Amino acid sequence: MAILALHSASTGLSALSTSLDVIANNLANVNTDGFKASRVNFADLLYQEKLQPGVENAAGDQRPVGLQIGLGTRIAGTQIDFEVGPAQITNRPMDLMIMGQGFFQVQVEDSLSPDGIAYTRHGALTLNSEGEIVLANSTGRRLEPPVQIPANVTGVQILEDGTVLGSINGQSAPTEIGTIQIASFSALSIVPARKGSLATLALAPDVMLKTESRVTRKTPGRMPARKSASTFTCAMRA
């Protein structure tokens, strides 16, 4: 029976090794913008039933307990923790942080997503050479719907409802340029495995639920009041 004990112990070592891999990945991405940590769920394996409860024993009575021997454990799966992380004040107006549930929508290749759309919590944004708001990384994914800042705009302001305003010389009032939208899902568990900082959805579009996005201008040193289930703030990121 020592072989069975060694086998059960080996399943525990294998499961713990996988758990350590997940924990190590969480620690490695502690400074990654918008990263969401994963947790590991364990499950026990089948049991060998040596004696059944309730059967007649040698004394003619019913056996009150049985005898079952477990065969070890396994990794049942991993889950992403979508809890909002701590804010990091950057004082850069193009840095956004989503407060609550929701994702930025970005354009990707059809090879990554059938509908060409992926979702990210990465809120470090910038402008590309064409004046479009994109992710501030090596890929420079464009937001969906795209927001393009005209060349004659001298300043950009983002309102609480996601409206992007631009200041133009000679005009007293800012001009509306576009709207930054966020998307939420009826069940976060349907979000599949991530590809880098992006997540794609291999389901029908009607599974995705649009939410009213609200943006709050960030004053350094003060956290804005949470005004809706899904908001994002400027000049800070998580």
C-alpha positions as CSV (number, residue, x, y, z in Angstrom):
1,M,0.0,0.0,0.0
2,A,3.0,2.3,0.2
3,I,2.8,2.7,-3.6
4,L,-0.7,4.2,-3.2
5,A,0.6,6.6,-0.6
6,L,3.4,7.7,-2.8
7,H,1.1,8.2,-5.8
8,S,-1.3,10.3,-3.7
9,A,1.6,12.4,-2.4
10,S,2.9,12.9,-6.0
11,T,-0.4,14.3,-7.1
12,G,-0.2,16.8,-4.2
13,L,3.4,17.8,-5.3
14,S,2.3,18.2,-8.9
15,A,-0.7,20.4,-7.9
16,L,1.3,22.5,-5.6
17,S,3.9,23.0,-8.3
18,T,1.3,24.3,-10.7
19,S,-0.1,26.6,-7.9
20,L,3.4,28.0,-7.4
21,D,3.7,28.7,-11.1
22,V,0.5,30.7,-11.0
23,I,1.6,32.6,-7.9
24,A,5.0,33.3,-9.5
25,N,3.2,34.8,-12.5
26,N,1.1,37.0,-10.2
27,L,4.2,38.3,-8.5
28,A,6.0,38.8,-11.8
29,N,3.2,41.1,-13.0
30,V,2.8,43.1,-9.9
31,N,3.8,46.3,-11.8
32,T,1.9,45.4,-15.0
33,D,-0.8,48.0,-15.7
34,G,-4.3,46.5,-15.5
35,F,-3.0,43.0,-14.6
36,K,-5.5,40.8,-12.8
37,A,-4.1,38.0,-10.6
38,S,-5.3,34.4,-10.9
39,R,-6.1,31.9,-8.1
40,V,-5.9,28.1,-8.2
41,N,-8.8,25.9,-7.3
42,F,-8.0,22.4,-6.0
43,A,-10.2,19.3,-6.1
44,D,-9.8,15.8,-4.7
45,L,-9.5,12.7,-6.9
46,L,-11.6,9.5,-6.8
47,Y,-11.8,7.4,-3.7
48,Q,-11.3,3.7,-3.2
49,E,-14.2,2.3,-1.1
50,K,-12.9,-0.6,1.0
51,L,-16.0,-0.9,3.2
52,Q,-19.5,0.4,2.6
53,P,-21.4,2.1,5.5
54,G,-24.8,0.7,6.3
55,V,-24.0,-2.9,5.5
56,E,-24.3,-5.7,8.1
57,N,-21.2,-6.2,10.2
58,A,-20.0,-9.3,12.1
59,A,-22.3,-8.5,15.1
60,G,-25.4,-8.4,12.9
61,D,-25.7,-4.6,13.1
62,Q,-25.4,-2.1,10.4
63,R,-21.9,-0.7,9.9
64,P,-22.1,3.0,11.0
65,V,-19.1,4.2,9.0
66,G,-17.3,3.0,5.9
67,L,-13.7,3.0,4.8
68,Q,-12.7,5.2,1.9
69,I,-9.1,6.0,0.7
70,G,-8.5,9.0,-1.4
71,L,-6.2,9.0,-4.4
72,G,-4.8,12.5,-4.1
73,T,-5.6,15.9,-5.5
74,R,-5.6,17.8,-8.8
75,I,-5.9,21.4,-10.1
76,A,-9.6,21.9,-10.9
77,G,-9.0,25.3,-12.6
78,T,-7.9,28.9,-12.3
79,Q,-10.0,32.0,-11.8
80,I,-9.2,35.6,-12.5
81,D,-9.6,38.1,-9.6
82,F,-11.3,41.2,-11.0
83,E,-11.1,43.2,-7.8
84,V,-10.0,46.8,-8.5
85,G,-6.3,47.1,-7.7
86,P,-4.6,50.1,-5.9
87,A,-4.4,53.3,-7.8
88,Q,-1.1,54.7,-9.0
89,I,-1.1,58.4,-9.6
90,T,0.8,59.4,-12.7
91,N,-0.4,63.0,-13.4
92,R,-0.6,62.1,-17.1
93,P,-4.0,63.0,-18.6
94,M,-3.9,60.1,-21.0
95,D,-3.6,57.5,-18.1
96,L,-7.0,56.0,-17.2
97,M,-8.2,53.7,-14.5
98,I,-11.5,51.8,-14.5
99,M,-13.2,51.9,-11.1
100,G,-15.4,48.8,-10.9
101,Q,-16.1,46.3,-13.7
102,G,-15.5,46.9,-17.3
103,F,-12.9,46.7,-20.0
104,F,-11.4,49.0,-22.7
105,Q,-12.2,47.8,-26.2
106,V,-9.3,47.7,-28.6
107,Q,-8.8,46.6,-32.2
108,V,-6.8,43.5,-32.9
109,E,-6.1,41.2,-35.8
110,D,-8.7,38.7,-36.9
111,S,-6.2,35.9,-35.9
112,L,-6.6,37.0,-32.3
113,S,-10.3,37.5,-32.2
114,P,-13.0,36.6,-34.8
115,D,-14.7,40.0,-34.5
116,G,-11.4,42.0,-34.3
117,I,-12.1,43.2,-30.8
118,A,-10.2,42.4,-27.6
119,Y,-10.6,43.7,-24.0
120,T,-8.1,45.1,-21.6
121,R,-7.8,46.8,-18.2
122,H,-4.6,48.4,-19.4
123,G,-5.3,52.1,-19.0
124,A,-1.9,53.7,-20.0
125,L,-2.9,55.5,-23.2
126,T,-1.1,57.8,-25.7
127,L,-1.5,59.2,-29.2
128,N,0.0,57.6,-32.3
129,S,1.4,59.5,-35.3
130,E,-2.1,59.8,-36.7
131,G,-3.5,61.4,-33.5
132,E,-5.5,58.3,-32.5
133,I,-5.8,57.3,-28.8
134,V,-3.9,53.9,-28.5
135,L,-2.4,51.7,-25.8
136,A,0.9,53.0,-24.7
137,N,2.9,49.8,-25.4
138,S,4.8,48.2,-28.3
139,T,1.6,47.2,-30.1
140,G,-0.3,50.5,-29.9
141,R,-3.8,49.0,-30.2
142,R,-6.4,51.5,-31.2
143,L,-9.5,52.0,-29.0
144,E,-12.8,50.7,-30.3
145,P,-14.7,52.9,-31.2
146,P,-11.6,54.8,-32.4
147,V,-11.0,58.3,-31.0
148,Q,-8.7,60.6,-33.2
149,I,-7.4,63.9,-32.0
150,P,-7.2,66.5,-34.8
151,A,-3.8,68.1,-35.5
152,N,-5.1,71.6,-34.5
153,V,-6.1,70.5,-31.0
154,T,-3.8,72.0,-28.3
155,G,-5.3,70.3,-25.3
156,V,-7.4,67.2,-24.5
157,Q,-10.0,66.9,-21.7
158,I,-12.0,63.8,-20.8
159,L,-15.4,64.3,-19.0
160,E,-17.2,62.0,-16.6
161,D,-19.3,60.5,-19.3
162,G,-16.3,59.5,-21.4
163,T,-16.6,62.4,-23.8
164,V,-13.3,63.6,-25.2
165,L,-13.0,67.3,-25.7
166,G,-10.3,69.3,-27.5
167,S,-9.2,72.9,-27.1
168,I,-8.6,74.7,-30.4
169,N,-6.9,78.1,-30.7
170,G,-9.3,80.9,-31.4
171,Q,-12.3,79.0,-30.0
172,S,-13.6,79.8,-26.5
173,A,-15.4,76.5,-26.0
174,P,-13.8,73.1,-26.4
175,T,-14.9,70.8,-29.3
176,E,-16.3,67.3,-28.8
177,I,-14.0,64.8,-30.5
178,G,-15.3,61.4,-29.5
179,T,-16.2,59.1,-26.6
180,I,-14.2,56.5,-24.8
181,Q,-16.4,53.5,-24.1
182,I,-16.0,50.6,-21.7
183,A,-17.7,47.2,-22.0
184,S,-18.9,44.8,-19.3
185,F,-20.1,41.3,-19.4
186,S,-23.1,39.5,-17.8
187,A,-20.7,37.0,-16.2
188,L,-17.0,37.7,-15.9
189,S,-16.3,33.9,-15.9
190,I,-17.0,33.9,-19.6
191,V,-13.9,35.9,-20.3
192,P,-11.4,33.4,-21.8
193,A,-7.7,33.0,-21.3
194,R,-5.7,36.1,-21.8
195,K,-3.3,36.9,-24.6
196,G,-0.7,39.2,-23.0
197,S,-2.7,42.0,-21.5
198,L,-5.7,41.3,-23.8
199,A,-8.7,39.1,-23.4
200,T,-10.8,38.0,-26.4
201,L,-14.4,36.7,-26.3
202,A,-15.4,33.8,-28.6
203,L,-19.1,34.3,-28.1
204,A,-21.9,36.1,-29.8
205,P,-21.8,39.9,-29.6
206,D,-25.1,40.1,-27.7
207,V,-23.3,38.5,-24.7
208,M,-21.4,41.7,-24.2
209,L,-23.4,44.4,-22.3
210,K,-22.6,48.0,-22.9
211,T,-22.4,50.2,-19.8
212,E,-22.6,53.9,-19.3
213,S,-19.0,55.0,-18.8
214,R,-18.2,57.9,-16.4
215,V,-14.8,59.6,-16.1
216,T,-13.6,61.7,-13.2
217,R,-10.8,64.1,-13.4
218,K,-8.2,63.1,-10.8
219,T,-6.8,65.6,-8.4
220,P,-3.4,64.4,-7.1
221,G,-3.7,63.1,-3.5
222,R,-7.5,62.6,-3.6
223,M,-9.5,59.6,-4.6
224,P,-12.7,60.5,-6.5
225,A,-16.1,59.4,-5.3
226,R,-17.4,56.3,-7.0
227,K,-20.4,57.4,-9.0
228,S,-21.5,54.3,-10.8
229,A,-20.8,50.6,-11.0
230,S,-18.3,51.2,-13.8
231,T,-16.2,54.4,-13.9
232,F,-12.7,55.3,-14.9
233,T,-10.5,58.2,-13.7
234,C,-7.9,60.2,-15.4
235,A,-4.2,60.8,-14.5
236,M,-4.0,57.5,-12.7
237,R,-3.8,53.8,-13.4
238,A,-3.9,50.4,-11.6
